[in-house]
């Protein structure tokens, strides 16, 4: 049985992460682990302000810490109730050390990490991609599903393919984790960055043979132009709630599908989940 990890900030519980995690856990017949990163240095209030302004800082912080604990406990109960109602196998981890380090460690023992693109694990807000997400995606040890703020059931899969090993590896991992995805429509999307090239996917014969084995009803779209503009324009033009699959950079080689500008653009501009995989 596969092990999926859904990541939560108990102070800002992401209903979207929970709903995507439950949908995909059911689809893959997996087991779900709710990881609550209860970082011991992360409080839901400004401790410095309390220290300098409260008449009795120690008592005030004790009361605020009790409120923080209750809020985190309530988030765990909400997750537990939702999983029970959905009828999926689940467990709960409450990691109390540094959030980023704990999550990277958890990812070593997971088949998939599911996390909101808005997570910061601070009481500040940032526009995606947040610093926390950039640091996580740079060194995560398994595929990651980065989800938007609002949940919409996935009804189509778009496989971004540029002929590089990283993009093909991401497609393989999606297939291994989810099989035929309940026969959802699948599209292979390729951009040729030179107008002299043909409108055929890279390694056309081998790629079509591979895709036929894993996604027999897949369709193909090949366009020419600027890669970032064409990908974004194509995805924004679709009414479906899509899952977009892309390969991330390897340690010493940047894939043109997931250099920083592409990642930033997709997370900033798209309101859709991204399935991101390293090819190490």
N, C-alpha and C positions, 0 to 999 in steps of 0.2 A: 504494500500500500504506500502510495506516495505521501510525502509530508510537505504541506504548504504552511507557510508562516505569514500571518497577518499582523502588521505592526501598528501599535497604537500609542498615542499620547493620552493618558488618562484624563488630563486636564482639558483636552480639546478632542474628544472622541470623534473619530471619523466614521460616520454612518456609511459613507461611500465605500471605504476600505472594507468594512464589515460585509456589506451587501455583495460587492464583487467577490470577496473571498468565499462567501457561502455559495454563490452561483457557480464559481469555478471548482470549488471542492466537490460539489455534487456532480458536476460534469465529468470530472476526472476520477470519481470514486476514491478520493483521497481522504487523508486525515488533516484536520486544521489545528494549528497551534496559534493561540492568541498571545503575542509577545507584547507585554506592557512594559515599556522602558521607564521604570520609576527611578530615574537618575537621582541619586542622593543630593546632588548639588543643584538640581532643577526644582525651583519652587514656583508656585503660581502667584507670587507676589514679590514686590521689590524689598528684599531684606535690608538693603542699605537705607532705604527711606524709613523703614520701621525703626532701625537702630538710631537714626538721628532725630526722629520726630516723636516717637512714642514715649509716654510718661514712664512706662514699665516695659522696655523692649523685650525682655525675656518672657514675660507673661503674654505679651501680644504675639510674639512669634510662636509660642506654644499653642495658642488658640488658632492661629492661622495654619500651622502645620496639621492640626487636627482636622480643619476644614479641607485641607489638601488631601489628607488620607481618605476622608469620606468620599471626595470627588473621584479619586482614583478607584476606590472600592466599588463605587456605583458604576463606573465604566466597565469594570470586570464583570459585574453582575449583569449588565446589559448584554455584553458579548455572550456570556454563558446562557442567558435566556434565549437569545436569537439562535444560537447553535442548537440548543435543545429543541426549539420549535421547528427548526429546519431538518432535524433528524440526522445530523452529521456527526461523526466521531470528532472529538476535540479535546484539547488540553490547554492549560494556561501556564505561561511563564511570566513571572514578575521579576525582571532584571533590575537590580538596584545600583549597578555601577555606571560608568560613563556610557551614555546612550549609544553613541556611534560605535565604540569598541564592542559593546555587548551585541549589537545587531550584526556587525561583521562576523563575530564569533558564531552567532546563531546561524548565519547564512552558510557556514561550512557544513552544517548538518541538516540542510533543507533542500528540497527540490525546487521550491519557488518561494520568493519573498513578495508579498503584496503590501504596498505602502502608498499613501497619498502623496501627490507631488507637492503639497503645501506643508508637509511636516518640517518643523524647525527644532523641536524639543527645547524651545525657550519660550518665555512669555511674550516675545516679540513676533510680529508677523512679517513675512517676506513674500515677494512675488516669486512664482516658480520660474526657473529651478532654484530652490533655496540652497544655501551653503551646505546644509546638512545633506541634501539629496546629491549635490555634486560630489561631496566627499564619499558618500556611500557608493555611488555608481562607479567611482574610480577604483574601488577595491572590494567589491562584493564578490562572494564566492559561489553564487548560483544565479539563475535567471531571476529577473525582477519584473514584476508588473507594477508600473507606476500609474495610479488611477487619479482621475479628476475629482473635483469637489462634489459633483452630482453623479449619482448612480443612474445609469441607463443600461438595461439588459443588452448584452452583446448580441448583435444579429448579423455581423459580417466580419471577415478576417481579411486584412490587407497585408501581404508579405512584401516588404521592400527588399528588392534583390538587385545587387549591382555586380554580381559575378565574383565578388571577393569572398574568401573563406568565412569571414565574420558574418556576412548576411546569410549565407547558406547554413552556417552552424545555428543561427537563431531559428531558422525554419525547422531544422531537425529537432531542436529542443522543444519547440512548440508541439510538433507531432508526437514526440516521445511522451510528453506530459499529458496531452489531451486527446490523442488518437484522431478520430475523424471529426471531432468537435460537433457531434450531433448533426452532421451534414449542413452546417452553416455555410453560406456562400463564401468562397475563398477566391481572392484576386491576387495574382503576382504582378507587382508594379515595378517597372524598370525605367530609368531615365538614361538616355544616351547623351553625353555632354558634347558631342560633336555632330554636326549636321552631315558629315561625310559617312557616318556609320549607318548600318542597316537597322531596320526595325525588327530585329530578332533579339531575344534574350541572350546574354552571354552564355557560352557553352550550351547552345540551344538544344541540341539533341540529348545530351546527358541530363540537363536540367529538366526538360520536359519528361524524360523517362523517370527521373527521381520524383517529381511532383505527382506524376500519375499514380505512383505506388502509395503515396501518403495522402494526397488530396485529389482524387480522381476526377472531381467535377470542377477543378480550379479553372479560372479564366485568366488570360494574360493581357496586360496593357503595357505597351512600350511607346514612350514619347521621347522627343529630343528637346534639348534646351538646358537652362540652368537647373541643376539638380534640386537645390533647396526650393526654388520658386515652383518648379513643376510638382514636387512632392506635396508641398503645402497647398498649392492651388487645387490639386487633384483631391486631396483629403477634405478640404473645406467645401468642396462642391458636392459632397455626398450627403444625402439625408439620413443614411443608416447610422446606427450606433456601432462603430467599428472598433475592432482590436487591431492595432498597428504593430507589426512585428519587425524589429530592426536589430542588426548586429552592432555591438559597441566596439570601441577600439581595443586592439590587443596591446600588450605591454609596450611593444616597441614599434608599432605600426598603426597609424590612424586610418580607420576606415572612413571613406568620404560620407558614409551614411551616418556616422556618429561622431564627427568632430564636434567641438563645443558649440559652434554656431548652429548646427542642425539640431542638436539636443535642446538647446535653449529655445529655438524657434518652435519646435514641436510642443514643448511643454508650455510655452507662452501662448501660442496661438490656437492649439487644438483642445477641445473639450472631450477627449477620448482616451481610453487606456492605452498604454505603450508597453509592449513586451520586449524587454531589453536584455541582451545576452552578451557576455564577454566570450571571445574565442581566445583562450590563453595558451 
